[in-house]
Amino acid sequence: MRARSVLYLPASNARAVEKARGLTCDVAVLDLEDAVAPEMKADARAAAVAAAR
């Protein structure tokens, strides 16, 4: 599969993750690095796992 559109969003932003579910992008990348504040990294990891389930 060749992705035509890729959406990058911070995994720590629950609103953005939920909104991405309804968008027509081919791939959604949950960012755990640059877009996430250091003190939010653990929560972002847990949110990414929950979103993938």
N, CA, C and O atoms as a CHARMM CRD file, in Angstrom:
* protein
*
  212
    1    1 MET  N      0.82700  -1.17500   0.00000 PROA 1      0.00000
    2    1 MET  CA     0.00000   0.00000   0.00000 PROA 1      0.00000
    3    1 MET  C      0.87700   1.24600   0.00000 PROA 1      0.00000
    4    1 MET  O      1.86700   1.33600   0.72500 PROA 1      0.00000
    5    2 ARG  N      0.49600   2.17200  -0.80600 PROA 2      0.00000
    6    2 ARG  CA     1.22500   3.44100  -0.84700 PROA 2      0.00000
    7    2 ARG  C      0.34600   4.50700  -0.19800 PROA 2      0.00000
    8    2 ARG  O     -0.76900   4.76300  -0.65200 PROA 2      0.00000
    9    3 ALA  N      0.84900   5.11800   0.85400 PROA 3      0.00000
   10    3 ALA  CA     0.07900   6.13400   1.57500 PROA 3      0.00000
   11    3 ALA  C      0.08100   7.44200   0.79600 PROA 3      0.00000
   12    3 ALA  O      1.13000   7.93900   0.38800 PROA 3      0.00000
   13    4 ARG  N     -1.10100   7.98200   0.60200 PROA 4      0.00000
   14    4 ARG  CA    -1.23200   9.27100  -0.08000 PROA 4      0.00000
   15    4 ARG  C     -1.21900  10.42200   0.90800 PROA 4      0.00000
   16    4 ARG  O     -0.79300  11.53000   0.58300 PROA 4      0.00000
   17    5 SER  N     -1.69000  10.14800   2.11600 PROA 5      0.00000
   18    5 SER  CA    -1.70900  11.20300   3.12500 PROA 5      0.00000
   19    5 SER  C     -1.32800  10.62200   4.48300 PROA 5      0.00000
   20    5 SER  O     -1.79500   9.55200   4.87400 PROA 5      0.00000
   21    6 VAL  N     -0.47700  11.34400   5.18300 PROA 6      0.00000
   22    6 VAL  CA    -0.01200  10.92100   6.49400 PROA 6      0.00000
   23    6 VAL  C     -0.25800  12.06700   7.46800 PROA 6      0.00000
   24    6 VAL  O      0.13600  13.20400   7.21000 PROA 6      0.00000
   25    7 LEU  N     -0.90900  11.76700   8.58400 PROA 7      0.00000
   26    7 LEU  CA    -1.20400  12.75200   9.60200 PROA 7      0.00000
   27    7 LEU  C     -0.35300  12.45100  10.82800 PROA 7      0.00000
   28    7 LEU  O     -0.41800  11.35400  11.38300 PROA 7      0.00000
   29    8 TYR  N      0.44000  13.42200  11.24300 PROA 8      0.00000
   30    8 TYR  CA     1.24700  13.29200  12.44800 PROA 8      0.00000
   31    8 TYR  C      0.56100  14.07700  13.55600 PROA 8      0.00000
   32    8 TYR  O      0.18300  15.23200  13.35700 PROA 8      0.00000
   33    9 LEU  N      0.39700  13.45600  14.72500 PROA 9      0.00000
   34    9 LEU  CA    -0.22000  14.15300  15.83500 PROA 9      0.00000
   35    9 LEU  C      0.36600  13.65400  17.14400 PROA 9      0.00000
   36    9 LEU  O      0.80100  12.50600  17.23900 PROA 9      0.00000
   37   10 PRO  N      0.37800  14.51900  18.15600 PROA 10     0.00000
   38   10 PRO  CA     0.93300  14.10000  19.44700 PROA 10     0.00000
   39   10 PRO  C      0.01700  13.08800  20.13100 PROA 10     0.00000
   40   10 PRO  O     -1.19000  13.30400  20.23600 PROA 10     0.00000
   41   11 ALA  N      0.58700  12.01000  20.58500 PROA 11     0.00000
   42   11 ALA  CA    -0.19900  10.97600  21.25800 PROA 11     0.00000
   43   11 ALA  C     -0.77900  11.48000  22.56800 PROA 11     0.00000
   44   11 ALA  O     -1.72400  10.89000  23.09100 PROA 11     0.00000
   45   12 SER  N     -0.23300  12.55000  23.10000 PROA 12     0.00000
   46   12 SER  CA    -0.71100  13.09900  24.36800 PROA 12     0.00000
   47   12 SER  C     -1.96300  13.95300  24.20500 PROA 12     0.00000
   48   12 SER  O     -2.54700  14.37700  25.20300 PROA 12     0.00000
   49   13 ASN  N     -2.38600  14.21300  22.97900 PROA 13     0.00000
   50   13 ASN  CA    -3.55500  15.06600  22.72400 PROA 13     0.00000
   51   13 ASN  C     -4.75700  14.17600  22.39500 PROA 13     0.00000
   52   13 ASN  O     -4.97000  13.80000  21.24200 PROA 13     0.00000
   53   14 ALA  N     -5.53400  13.84700  23.42500 PROA 14     0.00000
   54   14 ALA  CA    -6.66200  12.92700  23.26100 PROA 14     0.00000
   55   14 ALA  C     -7.67900  13.44600  22.24600 PROA 14     0.00000
   56   14 ALA  O     -8.25000  12.66500  21.48500 PROA 14     0.00000
   57   15 ARG  N     -7.90300  14.74000  22.23100 PROA 15     0.00000
   58   15 ARG  CA    -8.87100  15.32000  21.28900 PROA 15     0.00000
   59   15 ARG  C     -8.41800  15.10700  19.84000 PROA 15     0.00000
   60   15 ARG  O     -9.22600  14.76700  18.97500 PROA 15     0.00000
   61   16 ALA  N     -7.13000  15.30900  19.58500 PROA 16     0.00000
   62   16 ALA  CA    -6.59700  15.12300  18.23500 PROA 16     0.00000
   63   16 ALA  C     -6.65500  13.65300  17.81800 PROA 16     0.00000
   64   16 ALA  O     -6.97700  13.34200  16.67200 PROA 16     0.00000
   65   17 VAL  N     -6.34500  12.76000  18.74100 PROA 17     0.00000
   66   17 VAL  CA    -6.38900  11.32400  18.43800 PROA 17     0.00000
   67   17 VAL  C     -7.81900  10.91500  18.08800 PROA 17     0.00000
   68   17 VAL  O     -8.03900  10.19000  17.11900 PROA 17     0.00000
   69   18 GLU  N     -8.78200  11.37500  18.86800 PROA 18     0.00000
   70   18 GLU  CA   -10.18000  11.03700  18.59700 PROA 18     0.00000
   71   18 GLU  C    -10.63900  11.62300  17.27000 PROA 18     0.00000
   72   18 GLU  O    -11.34200  10.95800  16.51000 PROA 18     0.00000
   73   19 LYS  N    -10.25300  12.84700  16.98600 PROA 19     0.00000
   74   19 LYS  CA   -10.63400  13.48300  15.72500 PROA 19     0.00000
   75   19 LYS  C    -10.03600  12.73900  14.52900 PROA 19     0.00000
   76   19 LYS  O    -10.68000  12.61300  13.48800 PROA 19     0.00000
   77   20 ALA  N     -8.80600  12.24800  14.68000 PROA 20     0.00000
   78   20 ALA  CA    -8.12500  11.54000  13.59100 PROA 20     0.00000
   79   20 ALA  C     -8.87700  10.28700  13.16500 PROA 20     0.00000
   80   20 ALA  O     -8.78900   9.87200  12.00900 PROA 20     0.00000
   81   21 ARG  N     -9.61300   9.68400  14.08900 PROA 21     0.00000
   82   21 ARG  CA   -10.37700   8.47500  13.75700 PROA 21     0.00000
   83   21 ARG  C    -11.39500   8.72700  12.64500 PROA 21     0.00000
   84   21 ARG  O    -11.71000   7.81700  11.87800 PROA 21     0.00000
   85   22 GLY  N    -11.90800   9.94600  12.55100 PROA 22     0.00000
   86   22 GLY  CA   -12.91500  10.25700  11.55600 PROA 22     0.00000
   87   22 GLY  C    -12.38100  10.88700  10.28800 PROA 22     0.00000
   88   22 GLY  O    -13.15100  11.15200   9.36500 PROA 22     0.00000
   89   23 LEU  N    -11.08300  11.13300  10.21900 PROA 23     0.00000
   90   23 LEU  CA   -10.49300  11.75200   9.03300 PROA 23     0.00000
   91   23 LEU  C    -10.19100  10.70400   7.96600 PROA 23     0.00000
   92   23 LEU  O    -10.10700   9.51100   8.25800 PROA 23     0.00000
   93   24 THR  N    -10.03400  11.15700   6.74700 PROA 24     0.00000
   94   24 THR  CA    -9.79900  10.22500   5.63800 PROA 24     0.00000
   95   24 THR  C     -8.33200  10.07600   5.26600 PROA 24     0.00000
   96   24 THR  O     -8.01500   9.72500   4.13000 PROA 24     0.00000
   97   25 CYS  N     -7.44000  10.33700   6.20200 PROA 25     0.00000
   98   25 CYS  CA    -6.01600  10.14900   5.91000 PROA 25     0.00000
   99   25 CYS  C     -5.72500   8.64700   5.82800 PROA 25     0.00000
  100   25 CYS  O     -6.43700   7.83100   6.41400 PROA 25     0.00000
  101   26 ASP  N     -4.68700   8.30900   5.10500 PROA 26     0.00000
  102   26 ASP  CA    -4.31300   6.90700   4.95400 PROA 26     0.00000
  103   26 ASP  C     -3.57700   6.36100   6.17500 PROA 26     0.00000
  104   26 ASP  O     -3.72100   5.18900   6.52200 PROA 26     0.00000
  105   27 VAL  N     -2.79000   7.21600   6.82300 PROA 27     0.00000
  106   27 VAL  CA    -1.97900   6.80400   7.96400 PROA 27     0.00000
  107   27 VAL  C     -2.01400   7.90000   9.01200 PROA 27     0.00000
  108   27 VAL  O     -1.90900   9.08300   8.68700 PROA 27     0.00000
  109   28 ALA  N     -2.16100   7.50900  10.26900 PROA 28     0.00000
  110   28 ALA  CA    -2.04900   8.45100  11.39100 PROA 28     0.00000
  111   28 ALA  C     -0.86800   8.00700  12.23600 PROA 28     0.00000
  112   28 ALA  O     -0.82300   6.86700  12.69900 PROA 28     0.00000
  113   29 VAL  N      0.09000   8.90500  12.43800 PROA 29     0.00000
  114   29 VAL  CA     1.28700   8.61400  13.21900 PROA 29     0.00000
  115   29 VAL  C      1.14600   9.30000  14.56600 PROA 29     0.00000
  116   29 VAL  O      1.00100  10.52100  14.63600 PROA 29     0.00000
  117   30 LEU  N      1.18900   8.52300  15.62400 PROA 30     0.00000
  118   30 LEU  CA     1.10600   9.08200  16.97000 PROA 30     0.00000
  119   30 LEU  C      2.52100   9.40200  17.44200 PROA 30     0.00000
  120   30 LEU  O      3.30400   8.50500  17.75700 PROA 30     0.00000
  121   31 ASP  N      2.82900  10.67600  17.48600 PROA 31     0.00000
  122   31 ASP  CA     4.16000  11.14400  17.85400 PROA 31     0.00000
  123   31 ASP  C      4.35800  11.01600  19.35900 PROA 31     0.00000
  124   31 ASP  O      3.51200  11.44400  20.14400 PROA 31     0.00000
  125   32 LEU  N      5.46800  10.43100  19.74800 PROA 32     0.00000
  126   32 LEU  CA     5.81500  10.28100  21.16000 PROA 32     0.00000
  127   32 LEU  C      7.06800  11.06900  21.51300 PROA 32     0.00000
  128   32 LEU  O      7.54000  10.98800  22.64800 PROA 32     0.00000
  129   33 GLU  N      7.60900  11.81600  20.59000 PROA 33     0.00000
  130   33 GLU  CA     8.87400  12.50700  20.82400 PROA 33     0.00000
  131   33 GLU  C      8.72600  14.02200  20.83000 PROA 33     0.00000
  132   33 GLU  O      8.40400  14.60900  21.86300 PROA 33     0.00000
  133   34 ASP  N      8.95800  14.65900  19.68900 PROA 34     0.00000
  134   34 ASP  CA     9.04800  16.11000  19.60300 PROA 34     0.00000
  135   34 ASP  C      7.76200  16.83800  19.98200 PROA 34     0.00000
  136   34 ASP  O      7.82400  17.92900  20.54900 PROA 34     0.00000
  137   35 ALA  N      6.61800  16.27200  19.68800 PROA 35     0.00000
  138   35 ALA  CA     5.34500  16.94800  19.93500 PROA 35     0.00000
  139   35 ALA  C      4.84300  16.74900  21.36500 PROA 35     0.00000
  140   35 ALA  O      3.80400  17.29200  21.74100 PROA 35     0.00000
  141   36 VAL  N      5.57600  15.97400  22.16000 PROA 36     0.00000
  142   36 VAL  CA     5.13200  15.65700  23.51500 PROA 36     0.00000
  143   36 VAL  C      6.12600  16.22600  24.52400 PROA 36     0.00000
  144   36 VAL  O      7.33000  15.98700  24.43000 PROA 36     0.00000
  145   37 ALA  N      5.60500  16.97900  25.48600 PROA 37     0.00000
  146   37 ALA  CA     6.45200  17.53800  26.54700 PROA 37     0.00000
  147   37 ALA  C      7.07800  16.40300  27.36000 PROA 37     0.00000
  148   37 ALA  O      6.45200  15.36100  27.55600 PROA 37     0.00000
  149   38 PRO  N      8.30800  16.60100  27.83300 PROA 38     0.00000
  150   38 PRO  CA     8.99400  15.53200  28.57300 PROA 38     0.00000
  151   38 PRO  C      8.17300  14.95900  29.73400 PROA 38     0.00000
  152   38 PRO  O      8.19300  13.75000  29.96300 PROA 38     0.00000
  153   39 GLU  N      7.46600  15.79900  30.45300 PROA 39     0.00000
  154   39 GLU  CA     6.69100  15.32000  31.60300 PROA 39     0.00000
  155   39 GLU  C      5.41700  14.57100  31.19100 PROA 39     0.00000
  156   39 GLU  O      4.75100  13.97500  32.03700 PROA 39     0.00000
  157   40 MET  N      5.08000  14.59900  29.91100 PROA 40     0.00000
  158   40 MET  CA     3.87500  13.92700  29.39900 PROA 40     0.00000
  159   40 MET  C      4.18800  12.63200  28.64900 PROA 40     0.00000
  160   40 MET  O      3.27200  11.96500  28.17000 PROA 40     0.00000
  161   41 LYS  N      5.45700  12.27200  28.54200 PROA 41     0.00000
  162   41 LYS  CA     5.84400  11.12300  27.71200 PROA 41     0.00000
  163   41 LYS  C      5.21400   9.80700  28.18300 PROA 41     0.00000
  164   41 LYS  O      4.74000   9.03000  27.35400 PROA 41     0.00000
  165   42 ALA  N      5.19900   9.54200  29.48100 PROA 42     0.00000
  166   42 ALA  CA     4.61900   8.28800  29.98200 PROA 42     0.00000
  167   42 ALA  C      3.12700   8.22700  29.65500 PROA 42     0.00000
  168   42 ALA  O      2.62800   7.19000  29.21600 PROA 42     0.00000
  169   43 ASP  N      2.42000   9.32700  29.86800 PROA 43     0.00000
  170   43 ASP  CA     0.98900   9.36300  29.54600 PROA 43     0.00000
  171   43 ASP  C      0.76300   9.20500  28.05100 PROA 43     0.00000
  172   43 ASP  O     -0.19500   8.55600  27.63100 PROA 43     0.00000
  173   44 ALA  N      1.64200   9.79400  27.24700 PROA 44     0.00000
  174   44 ALA  CA     1.51000   9.69600  25.79100 PROA 44     0.00000
  175   44 ALA  C      1.70500   8.26000  25.33200 PROA 44     0.00000
  176   44 ALA  O      1.00500   7.79800  24.43000 PROA 44     0.00000
  177   45 ARG  N      2.63900   7.55400  25.93500 PROA 45     0.00000
  178   45 ARG  CA     2.85600   6.14000  25.57300 PROA 45     0.00000
  179   45 ARG  C      1.60800   5.31800  25.88600 PROA 45     0.00000
  180   45 ARG  O      1.17500   4.50100  25.07200 PROA 45     0.00000
  181   46 ALA  N      1.04000   5.53600  27.05600 PROA 46     0.00000
  182   46 ALA  CA    -0.17100   4.80500  27.44900 PROA 46     0.00000
  183   46 ALA  C     -1.32900   5.15800  26.52000 PROA 46     0.00000
  184   46 ALA  O     -2.11400   4.28400  26.15100 PROA 46     0.00000
  185   47 ALA  N     -1.44200   6.42300  26.14100 PROA 47     0.00000
  186   47 ALA  CA    -2.51300   6.85100  25.24600 PROA 47     0.00000
  187   47 ALA  C     -2.34200   6.24000  23.85500 PROA 47     0.00000
  188   47 ALA  O     -3.32600   5.87600  23.21100 PROA 47     0.00000
  189   48 ALA  N     -1.10700   6.12900  23.39400 PROA 48     0.00000
  190   48 ALA  CA    -0.85000   5.53400  22.07600 PROA 48     0.00000
  191   48 ALA  C     -1.24900   4.05700  22.06700 PROA 48     0.00000
  192   48 ALA  O     -1.84500   3.57700  21.10300 PROA 48     0.00000
  193   49 VAL  N     -0.92200   3.34500  23.13500 PROA 49     0.00000
  194   49 VAL  CA    -1.29500   1.93100  23.22900 PROA 49     0.00000
  195   49 VAL  C     -2.80900   1.80000  23.25800 PROA 49     0.00000
  196   49 VAL  O     -3.36600   0.93900  22.57700 PROA 49     0.00000
  197   50 ALA  N     -3.48500   2.64200  24.03600 PROA 50     0.00000
  198   50 ALA  CA    -4.93800   2.59800  24.10700 PROA 50     0.00000
  199   50 ALA  C     -5.57100   2.91400  22.76700 PROA 50     0.00000
  200   50 ALA  O     -6.55300   2.27800  22.38500 PROA 50     0.00000
  201   51 ALA  N     -5.03000   3.88000  22.04600 PROA 51     0.00000
  202   51 ALA  CA    -5.57500   4.26400  20.73900 PROA 51     0.00000
  203   51 ALA  C     -5.40400   3.13800  19.72400 PROA 51     0.00000
  204   51 ALA  O     -6.26900   2.93200  18.87300 PROA 51     0.00000
  205   52 ALA  N     -4.30900   2.42100  19.80900 PROA 52     0.00000
  206   52 ALA  CA    -4.06200   1.32900  18.86800 PROA 52     0.00000
  207   52 ALA  C     -4.97300   0.13600  19.11200 PROA 52     0.00000
  208   52 ALA  O     -5.24400  -0.64700  18.20100 PROA 52     0.00000
  209   53 ARG  N     -5.43600   0.00400  20.32800 PROA 53     0.00000
  210   53 ARG  CA    -6.34400  -1.11300  20.64300 PROA 53     0.00000
  211   53 ARG  C     -7.69800  -0.81100  20.09500 PROA 53     0.00000
  212   53 ARG  O     -8.61800  -1.61500  20.24500 PROA 53     0.00000
